[in-house]
Amino acid sequence: MQSAIVLSALAGFALTSAQVTGKLGDAVAVTDNPVGISYQAKLPELETTEVRGYVTATGGADGNGIEVSVSFTGIPATGGPFMYHVHDQPVPANGNCTATLAHQDPTERGEEPICDPSAPQTCQVGDLSGKHGMVTGASYENAYTDLYASIKPGLGAFIGNRSIVFHYANKTRITCANFAPVYTVSNSTTNNGTNPTTPPATSATPSSPPLPEYTGAATATMASIGMLFAGVMAALFL
């Protein structure tokens, strides 16, 4: 009897967490991400929730995967552990998180069974909390490398044109935000030694052509012509 209970429990665990290959195979590690390029999704300040924060993704120095930095505050005291995922579509102008559709899933794995973090290549590419840890506590921070997401446009694993959605444990969507490029100035640092996150400045274009420099040459030329004319007139009347 006891053995039957153990086997049943193990079977249940296998159904809820397993290594499942997508219809198109496992996710492929990205090895050519642009170095130093960043995208960030910053959650909006809404009256309906106190959850704030961001997810930043930066191409690593070697191009392998992305370096992810996560920070959330104002997390509800109940309803967790909370989840966050990259969703397939961006958030529309009206802020409707439902319009972001399902998780980013280029291998067509599906959400069930849930991700096994010991085999992240078998998880949905966009299931960041499934691969790297659920959100707990009133505030949460995490940093990790995800080898299967991309900031290189054109790939199914590209996150730059997608969104982040923050969920309750029951999958209800709380808040969401679009990824957008974070611009950095190469070979330039601020006073604290970090790269500024502002677009590089460009040279100003003059709004009108410069005035000609005064040299006096025109005045001298006119004086010479006047003297020549006076000489000619004097000769005519002699």
Backbone as JSON, one array per atom type, in Angstrom:
{
  "sequence": "MQSAIVLSALAGFALTSAQVTGKLGDAVAVTDNPVGISYQAKLPELETTEVRGYVTATGGADGNGIEVSVSFTGIPATGGPFMYHVHDQPVPANGNCTATLAHQDPTERGEEPICDPSAPQTCQVGDLSGKHGMVTGASYENAYTDLYASIKPGLGAFIGNRSIVFHYANKTRITCANFAPVYTVSNSTTNNGTNPTTPPATSATPSSPPLPEYTGAATATMASIGMLFAGVMAALFL",
  "N": [[0.83, -1.2, 0.0], [1.89, 1.24, 0.89], [3.94, 1.48, -0.95], [2.46, 1.83, -3.3], [1.37, 4.34, -2.86], [3.67, 5.96, -2.87], [4.56, 5.55, -5.51], [2.41, 6.68, -6.87], [2.64, 9.35, -6.09], [5.1, 10.0, -7.22], [4.47, 9.74, -9.91], [2.62, 11.78, -10.16], [4.28, 14.0, -9.74], [5.9, 13.8, -11.97], [4.12, 14.47, -13.93], [3.65, 17.14, -13.43], [6.05, 18.46, -13.54], [8.43, 18.26, -15.87], [10.87, 17.18, -18.32], [10.34, 18.27, -21.36], [10.4, 18.06, -24.79], [9.97, 20.47, -27.32], [7.68, 20.75, -30.15], [9.29, 21.49, -32.23], [11.74, 20.72, -31.38], [14.39, 21.03, -28.87], [15.22, 24.16, -27.23], [17.74, 26.23, -28.67], [21.02, 27.11, -27.78], [22.08, 30.49, -27.84], [24.72, 31.97, -29.5], [25.72, 34.22, -30.67], [24.93, 36.77, -29.77], [24.54, 40.34, -29.9], [27.2, 42.23, -28.61], [27.11, 44.01, -25.59], [24.74, 45.37, -26.14], [21.55, 46.42, -24.95], [18.25, 45.68, -23.77], [15.27, 46.79, -22.19], [12.45, 46.2, -20.11], [10.22, 48.11, -18.48], [8.04, 48.27, -15.83], [4.83, 49.85, -15.73], [3.5, 52.66, -13.81], [0.75, 51.99, -12.2], [-2.64, 52.48, -11.03], [-3.99, 50.28, -10.24], [-2.32, 48.38, -9.16], [0.51, 47.91, -6.99], [2.85, 46.93, -7.88], [6.03, 47.37, -9.15], [8.92, 47.81, -11.26], [11.55, 46.24, -13.24], [12.9, 44.47, -16.08], [15.95, 43.77, -17.39], [17.9, 43.05, -20.22], [21.0, 42.11, -21.47], [23.48, 41.75, -23.97], [26.04, 39.39, -23.56], [29.63, 39.55, -22.88], [30.9, 37.63, -24.41], [29.02, 36.96, -26.25], [27.4, 34.8, -25.75], [24.25, 33.85, -25.0], [22.13, 35.91, -22.85], [22.64, 38.45, -20.39], [20.7, 38.82, -17.62], [18.94, 41.11, -15.63], [16.88, 41.54, -12.88], [14.34, 43.26, -11.13], [11.88, 43.78, -8.75], [9.34, 45.49, -6.95], [6.84, 46.24, -4.38], [5.32, 43.93, -4.27], [2.49, 41.83, -3.95], [1.17, 40.61, -0.77], [-0.14, 38.22, -0.73], [-1.08, 35.48, -2.92], [1.1, 34.53, -4.26], [3.67, 32.0, -5.07], [5.03, 34.41, -7.39], [5.1, 34.93, -10.96], [6.97, 35.67, -13.93], [7.13, 36.33, -17.35], [8.44, 36.36, -20.73], [6.34, 37.49, -23.18], [4.65, 36.69, -26.26], [3.68, 38.79, -27.89], [3.78, 42.43, -28.16], [2.76, 44.9, -25.67], [-0.26, 46.57, -26.22], [-1.27, 50.01, -27.05], [-3.32, 50.63, -25.28], [-2.66, 49.32, -22.98], [-3.47, 46.72, -22.38], [-2.86, 43.73, -20.97], [-3.64, 41.17, -21.69], [-3.61, 41.12, -24.41], [-1.05, 40.5, -25.11], [-0.82, 37.88, -25.63], [0.3, 34.45, -25.61], [3.13, 32.82, -23.89], [6.47, 33.52, -25.06], [7.53, 31.21, -27.35], [9.26, 29.66, -29.3], [9.89, 27.01, -29.96], [7.55, 25.66, -29.8], [6.67, 24.32, -27.45], [4.74, 24.53, -25.41], [2.88, 25.24, -22.34], [2.44, 23.26, -20.42], [3.73, 20.08, -19.35], [4.95, 21.92, -16.41], [7.93, 23.96, -16.48], [11.12, 22.42, -16.17], [13.7, 23.41, -14.31], [16.22, 22.3, -14.23], [16.79, 21.48, -16.72], [16.92, 23.66, -18.77], [16.88, 24.04, -21.53], [14.73, 22.62, -22.43], [12.55, 24.07, -21.73], [10.05, 26.67, -22.27], [11.26, 29.4, -24.16], [10.6, 31.96, -23.28], [9.91, 31.61, -20.61], [10.99, 32.84, -18.06], [10.91, 32.99, -15.2], [10.29, 30.36, -14.64], [12.61, 29.03, -15.41], [14.57, 30.32, -13.89], [13.74, 30.97, -11.34], [11.0, 31.62, -9.15], [9.11, 34.55, -8.1], [9.29, 35.89, -4.9], [8.46, 37.31, -1.65], [8.3, 40.78, -0.44], [9.81, 42.44, -1.99], [12.02, 41.86, -4.75], [14.98, 40.69, -6.24], [17.16, 39.63, -8.86], [19.78, 38.11, -10.76], [21.08, 36.72, -13.68], [22.29, 34.43, -16.22], [20.8, 33.75, -19.27], [20.87, 31.33, -21.59], [19.37, 30.88, -23.85], [17.75, 32.88, -24.82], [17.5, 35.81, -26.93], [18.95, 38.88, -28.13], [19.21, 39.52, -30.68], [17.88, 40.68, -33.57], [15.44, 39.07, -35.67], [15.55, 36.4, -34.96], [13.65, 33.63, -33.58], [13.93, 33.55, -30.88], [14.33, 36.14, -30.16], [13.88, 38.87, -28.0], [13.42, 41.57, -28.1], [11.24, 42.81, -29.43], [9.06, 42.16, -27.94], [7.25, 41.49, -24.85], [7.15, 41.82, -21.22], [5.34, 40.06, -18.8], [3.82, 40.12, -15.65], [2.71, 37.83, -13.26], [0.15, 36.46, -11.05], [0.28, 33.44, -9.0], [-1.77, 31.85, -9.94], [-1.83, 32.42, -12.58], [-3.13, 34.75, -13.33], [-2.92, 37.89, -14.85], [-1.03, 40.64, -13.79], [0.46, 43.02, -14.31], [2.26, 44.62, -17.02], [4.8, 45.19, -19.56], [6.53, 46.63, -22.36], [9.55, 45.59, -24.03], [12.3, 47.7, -24.73], [14.95, 49.35, -26.52], [17.96, 50.1, -24.73], [20.01, 52.75, -24.76], [23.52, 53.18, -25.02], [26.55, 55.01, -24.61], [29.44, 54.48, -26.33], [32.76, 53.93, -25.09], [32.68, 55.99, -23.24], [32.14, 57.44, -20.08], [30.21, 58.17, -17.13], [30.33, 60.31, -14.18], [30.33, 58.45, -12.11], [31.53, 56.3, -13.21], [30.05, 54.61, -14.81], [28.38, 53.54, -17.83], [26.49, 55.99, -19.49], [22.93, 55.92, -19.9], [21.78, 57.08, -22.25], [20.88, 58.28, -25.52], [23.58, 58.66, -27.89], [25.07, 61.87, -28.38], [24.64, 64.09, -31.15], [26.23, 66.02, -33.74], [25.47, 69.47, -33.97], [23.45, 70.99, -36.49], [23.94, 73.76, -38.52], [21.49, 76.38, -38.7], [21.39, 78.34, -40.63], [23.39, 79.67, -43.34], [26.82, 80.73, -42.68], [27.74, 84.2, -42.15], [29.61, 86.15, -44.57], [33.1, 86.79, -44.11], [34.38, 90.01, -43.33], [36.81, 91.67, -45.21], [37.8, 93.99, -46.4], [38.62, 94.05, -49.0], [36.8, 94.54, -51.09], [36.23, 97.28, -50.84], [38.7, 98.48, -51.41], [38.97, 97.77, -54.08], [36.82, 99.18, -55.3], [37.69, 101.8, -54.83], [39.96, 101.98, -56.49], [38.79, 101.74, -59.02], [37.31, 104.07, -59.07], [39.33, 106.09, -59.15], [40.5, 105.52, -61.63], [38.4, 106.14, -63.36], [38.14, 108.89, -62.91], [40.55, 109.81, -63.98], [40.24, 109.21, -66.7], [38.11, 110.9, -67.42], [39.27, 113.4, -66.99], [41.18, 113.44, -69.02], [39.63, 113.58, -71.32], [38.65, 116.16, -71.37], [40.79, 117.8, -71.68]],
  "CA": [[0.0, 0.0, 0.0], [2.77, 2.38, 0.97], [4.64, 1.57, -2.24], [1.53, 2.37, -4.27], [1.25, 5.77, -2.6], [4.91, 6.58, -3.34], [4.55, 5.54, -6.97], [1.42, 7.65, -7.32], [3.2, 10.67, -5.88], [6.13, 10.21, -8.23], [3.8, 9.92, -11.19], [2.05, 13.13, -10.15], [5.37, 14.95, -9.91], [6.34, 13.71, -13.37], [3.14, 15.15, -14.78], [3.64, 18.57, -13.17], [7.36, 19.02, -13.85], [9.11, 17.25, -16.69], [11.66, 17.64, -19.44], [9.52, 18.03, -22.55], [10.92, 18.66, -26.01], [8.94, 21.1, -28.13], [7.41, 20.15, -31.45], [10.41, 21.81, -33.12], [12.97, 20.36, -30.7], [14.79, 21.83, -27.72], [15.75, 25.49, -27.51], [19.16, 26.22, -29.05], [21.8, 28.17, -27.15], [22.44, 31.59, -28.74], [26.15, 32.23, -29.32], [26.14, 35.42, -31.4], [24.22, 37.97, -29.34], [25.34, 41.57, -29.99], [27.9, 42.52, -27.36], [26.87, 45.29, -24.95], [23.42, 45.93, -26.46], [20.6, 46.12, -23.89], [16.82, 45.96, -23.86], [14.66, 46.82, -20.86], [11.01, 46.34, -19.95], [9.97, 48.78, -17.2], [6.61, 48.2, -15.52], [4.22, 51.18, -15.57], [2.91, 53.02, -12.51], [-0.7, 51.84, -12.34], [-3.43, 52.59, -9.8], [-4.57, 48.97, -9.93], [-1.33, 47.53, -8.5], [1.72, 48.59, -6.52], [4.02, 46.25, -8.43], [6.88, 48.18, -10.01], [10.19, 47.14, -11.49], [12.06, 46.15, -14.6], [13.73, 43.34, -16.51], [16.93, 44.25, -18.36], [18.65, 41.97, -20.88], [22.18, 42.65, -22.14], [24.34, 40.77, -24.61], [27.26, 39.15, -22.8], [30.91, 39.89, -23.52], [31.27, 36.57, -25.36], [27.9, 36.73, -27.16], [26.64, 33.61, -25.37], [23.06, 34.15, -24.22], [21.95, 37.28, -22.37], [22.73, 38.7, -18.96], [19.39, 39.35, -17.22], [18.84, 41.74, -14.32], [15.46, 41.62, -12.54], [14.04, 43.95, -9.88], [10.46, 44.04, -8.54], [8.92, 45.95, -5.63], [5.39, 46.35, -4.24], [4.75, 42.62, -4.55], [1.4, 41.54, -3.0], [1.47, 39.7, 0.33], [-0.78, 36.94, -1.02], [-1.24, 35.16, -4.33], [2.34, 34.04, -4.85], [4.79, 32.74, -5.66], [4.66, 35.11, -8.6], [5.81, 34.52, -12.16], [7.12, 36.67, -14.99], [7.5, 35.68, -18.62], [8.42, 37.09, -21.99], [5.17, 37.08, -23.97], [4.89, 36.68, -27.7], [3.32, 40.05, -28.54], [3.96, 43.62, -27.32], [1.59, 45.49, -25.02], [-0.81, 47.62, -27.08], [-1.31, 51.35, -26.47], [-4.29, 50.71, -24.18], [-2.11, 48.65, -21.81], [-4.14, 45.45, -22.12], [-1.86, 42.65, -20.88], [-4.16, 39.97, -22.34], [-3.29, 41.2, -25.84], [0.31, 40.01, -25.35], [-1.01, 36.48, -25.98], [0.95, 33.42, -24.78], [4.56, 32.97, -23.68], [7.38, 33.34, -26.19], [7.7, 29.75, -27.39], [9.61, 29.33, -30.7], [9.97, 25.56, -30.2], [6.18, 25.13, -29.68], [6.65, 23.35, -26.35], [3.54, 24.63, -24.59], [3.1, 25.56, -20.93], [2.31, 22.06, -19.59], [3.96, 20.29, -17.93], [5.72, 23.11, -16.11], [9.36, 23.92, -16.8], [12.09, 21.79, -15.28], [14.85, 24.3, -14.37], [17.47, 21.56, -14.39], [16.96, 21.28, -18.17], [16.3, 24.87, -19.33], [16.7, 23.95, -22.99], [13.43, 22.0, -22.7], [11.5, 25.0, -21.31], [9.75, 27.75, -23.2], [12.29, 30.43, -24.11], [10.13, 33.11, -22.52], [9.56, 31.27, -19.22], [12.17, 33.24, -17.28], [10.79, 32.58, -13.79], [10.33, 28.9, -14.59], [14.0, 28.59, -15.55], [15.52, 30.99, -13.01], [13.22, 31.18, -9.99], [9.77, 32.38, -8.94], [9.23, 35.79, -7.33], [8.75, 35.79, -3.55], [8.81, 38.43, -0.79], [7.74, 42.09, -0.79], [10.65, 42.92, -3.09], [12.75, 40.72, -5.33], [16.02, 40.98, -7.22], [17.87, 38.45, -9.32], [20.63, 38.31, -11.93], [21.46, 35.41, -14.2], [22.51, 34.29, -17.65], [19.9, 32.85, -19.99], [21.58, 30.97, -22.81], [18.47, 30.55, -24.96], [17.07, 34.1, -25.28], [18.35, 36.56, -27.85], [18.69, 40.28, -28.44], [19.55, 39.66, -32.09], [16.63, 40.67, -34.35], [15.26, 38.06, -36.71], [15.46, 35.05, -34.4], [12.45, 33.36, -32.8], [14.27, 33.78, -29.48], [14.53, 37.58, -29.96], [12.91, 39.42, -27.05], [13.35, 43.02, -28.2], [9.94, 43.29, -29.92], [8.04, 41.46, -27.15], [6.87, 42.13, -23.59], [7.2, 41.1, -19.95], [4.07, 40.04, -18.07], [3.97, 39.7, -14.26], [1.51, 37.04, -12.96], [-0.1, 35.7, -9.82], [0.54, 32.01, -9.14], [-2.86, 31.24, -10.7], [-1.62, 32.91, -13.94], [-3.79, 36.03, -13.57], [-1.92, 38.9, -15.22], [-1.1, 41.81, -12.9], [0.98, 44.19, -15.01], [3.08, 44.22, -18.17], [5.55, 46.28, -20.19], [7.28, 46.28, -23.56], [10.98, 45.78, -24.11], [12.76, 48.8, -25.6], [16.41, 49.45, -26.45], [18.61, 51.01, -23.78], [21.15, 53.24, -25.52], [24.73, 53.48, -24.27], [27.58, 55.71, -25.36], [30.67, 53.7, -26.3], [34.0, 54.57, -24.67], [32.38, 57.19, -22.47], [31.58, 57.11, -18.79], [29.74, 59.26, -16.3], [31.19, 60.55, -13.02], [30.44, 57.28, -11.26], [32.23, 55.24, -13.92], [29.14, 53.73, -15.54], [27.97, 54.08, -19.11], [25.19, 56.66, -19.42], [21.89, 55.25, -20.68], [21.14, 58.08, -23.09], [21.4, 58.17, -26.88], [24.75, 59.49, -28.14], [24.8, 63.19, -28.93], [25.05, 64.28, -32.54], [26.67, 67.38, -34.01], [24.39, 70.38, -34.34], [23.46, 71.45, -37.88], [23.62, 75.2, -38.57], [20.18, 76.64, -39.28], [21.57, 79.25, -41.75], [24.81, 79.73, -43.71], [27.54, 81.78, -41.97], [27.94, 85.45, -42.87], [30.98, 86.25, -45.09], [34.02, 87.58, -43.3], [34.74, 91.3, -43.94], [38.27, 91.78, -45.37], [38.17, 95.3, -46.94], [39.05, 93.93, -50.4], [35.82, 95.16, -51.99], [36.38, 98.73, -50.74], [39.91, 98.85, -52.14], [38.69, 97.61, -55.51], [35.97, 100.29, -55.72], [38.49, 103.03, -54.84], [40.8, 101.94, -57.69], [37.93, 102.01, -60.19], [36.96, 105.51, -59.05], [40.49, 106.88, -59.58], [40.66, 105.3, -63.06], [37.32, 106.88, -64.05], [38.47, 110.32, -62.82], [41.64, 110.07, -64.92], [39.69, 109.17, -68.07], [37.3, 112.1, -67.62], [40.18, 114.54, -67.08], [41.83, 113.38, -70.34], [38.65, 113.95, -72.35], [38.41, 117.6, -71.37], [42.02, 118.54, -71.88]],
  "C": [[0.87, 1.26, 0.0], [3.53, 2.58, -0.34], [3.75, 2.19, -3.31], [1.38, 3.88, -4.11], [2.48, 6.52, -3.12], [4.93, 6.66, -4.85], [3.57, 6.55, -7.53], [1.94, 9.07, -7.2], [4.26, 10.99, -6.93], [5.52, 10.46, -9.6], [3.2, 11.32, -11.29], [3.12, 14.18, -10.36], [5.84, 14.97, -11.37], [5.39, 14.45, -14.29], [3.2, 16.66, -14.61], [4.98, 19.22, -13.48], [8.15, 17.98, -14.62], [9.91, 17.92, -17.79], [10.91, 17.27, -20.72], [10.13, 18.76, -23.73], [9.77, 19.25, -26.81], [8.76, 20.4, -29.46], [8.56, 20.38, -32.43], [11.75, 21.51, -32.47], [13.23, 21.22, -29.48], [15.23, 23.23, -28.17], [17.25, 25.38, -27.78], [19.87, 27.38, -28.37], [22.22, 29.2, -28.2], [23.89, 31.97, -28.46], [26.63, 33.49, -30.02], [25.31, 36.64, -31.05], [25.11, 39.2, -29.5], [25.93, 41.94, -28.63], [27.52, 43.91, -26.86], [25.55, 45.95, -25.27], [22.43, 45.49, -25.38], [19.18, 46.46, -24.3], [16.25, 45.92, -22.45], [13.15, 46.95, -20.97], [10.76, 46.9, -18.56], [8.47, 48.83, -16.96], [6.04, 49.6, -15.27], [3.72, 51.4, -14.16], [1.39, 53.05, -12.68], [-1.4, 52.01, -11.0], [-3.95, 51.24, -9.35], [-3.6, 48.03, -9.21], [-0.16, 48.38, -8.04], [2.99, 47.95, -7.07], [4.74, 47.19, -9.4], [8.16, 47.38, -10.29], [10.56, 47.06, -12.95], [12.75, 44.81, -14.81], [14.64, 43.88, -17.6], [17.72, 43.07, -18.91], [19.78, 42.59, -21.69], [22.99, 41.52, -22.76], [25.64, 40.62, -23.84], [28.51, 39.46, -23.59], [31.32, 38.86, -24.57], [30.16, 36.26, -26.35], [27.05, 35.53, -26.82], [25.46, 33.99, -24.47], [22.96, 35.62, -23.86], [22.12, 37.32, -20.86], [21.44, 39.42, -18.53], [19.47, 39.91, -15.81], [17.37, 42.01, -14.04], [15.3, 42.35, -11.22], [12.54, 44.24, -9.83], [10.24, 44.53, -7.12], [7.39, 46.03, -5.59], [4.66, 45.05, -4.5], [3.65, 42.3, -3.52], [1.81, 40.51, -1.94], [0.87, 38.31, 0.1], [-0.86, 36.73, -2.52], [0.0, 34.64, -5.01], [2.52, 32.54, -4.69], [4.43, 33.29, -7.04], [5.59, 34.71, -9.76], [5.96, 35.71, -13.1], [7.67, 35.97, -16.23], [7.64, 36.7, -19.72], [7.23, 36.57, -22.78], [5.39, 37.39, -25.44], [4.67, 38.04, -28.36], [3.57, 41.24, -27.6], [2.65, 44.07, -26.69], [1.04, 46.59, -25.93], [-0.89, 48.96, -26.34], [-2.27, 51.46, -25.29], [-3.84, 49.95, -22.94], [-2.72, 47.31, -21.47], [-3.14, 44.29, -22.15], [-2.33, 41.37, -21.57], [-3.77, 39.94, -23.82], [-1.86, 40.75, -26.14], [0.33, 38.53, -25.72], [-0.19, 35.56, -25.08], [2.44, 33.72, -24.61], [5.32, 32.86, -25.0], [7.8, 31.86, -26.23], [8.06, 29.31, -28.81], [9.71, 27.85, -30.98], [8.6, 24.87, -30.1], [6.09, 24.04, -28.61], [5.3, 23.33, -25.65], [3.87, 24.85, -23.12], [3.08, 24.33, -20.02], [3.06, 20.89, -20.21], [4.9, 21.46, -17.67], [7.21, 22.86, -16.36], [10.17, 23.2, -15.73], [13.38, 22.62, -15.35], [16.19, 23.58, -14.5], [17.77, 21.27, -15.86], [16.34, 22.47, -18.9], [16.1, 24.84, -20.83], [15.36, 23.32, -23.37], [12.27, 22.91, -22.32], [11.16, 25.97, -22.43], [10.82, 28.83, -23.05], [11.87, 31.59, -23.21], [9.8, 32.84, -21.07], [10.74, 31.57, -18.3], [12.07, 32.8, -15.83], [10.78, 31.07, -13.65], [11.75, 28.38, -14.63], [14.89, 29.11, -14.43], [14.97, 31.36, -11.64], [11.98, 32.06, -9.94], [10.04, 33.61, -8.07], [8.55, 35.62, -5.98], [9.19, 37.02, -2.76], [8.19, 39.73, -1.28], [8.53, 42.77, -1.89], [11.53, 41.76, -3.54], [13.77, 41.23, -6.32], [16.73, 39.69, -7.6], [18.72, 38.84, -10.53], [21.14, 36.96, -12.39], [21.74, 35.5, -15.69], [21.49, 33.32, -18.22], [20.52, 32.58, -21.35], [20.69, 30.86, -24.04], [17.66, 31.74, -25.48], [18.05, 34.94, -26.08], [17.95, 38.03, -27.9], [19.14, 40.58, -29.88], [18.28, 39.59, -32.91], [16.63, 39.57, -35.41], [15.15, 36.65, -36.2], [14.15, 34.88, -33.64], [12.67, 33.6, -31.32], [14.47, 35.26, -29.16], [13.45, 38.14, -29.05], [12.62, 40.9, -27.27], [12.03, 43.59, -28.69], [8.78, 42.65, -29.15], [7.84, 42.17, -25.82], [7.14, 41.22, -22.41], [5.83, 41.2, -19.3], [4.33, 39.45, -16.68], [2.65, 39.08, -13.81], [1.4, 36.67, -11.48], [0.23, 34.23, -10.09], [-0.54, 31.32, -9.96], [-2.88, 31.72, -12.16], [-2.39, 34.18, -14.29], [-2.72, 37.09, -13.82], [-2.11, 40.16, -14.38], [-0.67, 43.08, -13.63], [1.93, 43.73, -16.1], [3.77, 45.44, -18.77], [6.3, 45.76, -21.4], [8.78, 46.44, -23.36], [11.28, 46.94, -25.07], [14.27, 48.88, -25.48], [16.85, 50.42, -25.37], [19.9, 51.46, -24.45], [22.32, 53.54, -24.59], [25.73, 54.15, -25.18], [28.88, 54.94, -25.23], [31.86, 54.55, -25.86], [33.78, 55.88, -23.94], [31.74, 56.8, -21.18], [31.12, 58.36, -18.06], [30.67, 59.39, -15.1], [31.35, 59.33, -12.12], [31.02, 56.07, -11.99], [31.34, 54.29, -14.68], [28.75, 54.38, -16.86], [26.63, 54.77, -18.99], [24.18, 55.97, -20.32], [21.09, 56.28, -21.46], [21.7, 57.93, -24.5], [22.62, 59.06, -27.07], [24.39, 60.81, -28.78], [25.29, 63.26, -30.37], [25.43, 65.74, -32.73], [25.5, 68.23, -34.45], [24.55, 70.81, -35.78], [23.12, 72.92, -37.92], [22.28, 75.42, -39.25], [20.26, 77.62, -40.43], [23.04, 79.33, -42.09], [25.51, 80.86, -42.98], [27.69, 83.03, -42.82], [29.38, 85.52, -43.38], [31.84, 87.15, -44.22], [34.39, 88.86, -44.04], [36.26, 91.42, -44.0], [38.71, 93.14, -45.88], [38.55, 95.24, -48.4], [38.09, 94.62, -51.35], [35.97, 96.67, -51.97], [37.6, 99.2, -51.53], [39.69, 98.78, -53.63], [37.87, 98.77, -56.03], [36.75, 101.59, -55.76], [39.37, 103.1, -56.09], [40.0, 102.26, -58.94], [37.58, 103.48, -60.25], [38.1, 106.38, -59.54], [40.7, 106.74, -61.08], [39.64, 106.1, -63.84], [37.62, 108.37, -64.04], [39.56, 110.68, -63.82], [41.15, 110.12, -66.36], [38.91, 110.45, -68.35], [38.18, 113.32, -67.76], [40.83, 114.61, -68.46], [40.9, 113.83, -71.44], [38.49, 115.46, -72.45], [39.68, 118.42, -71.47], [42.13, 119.05, -73.31]]
}
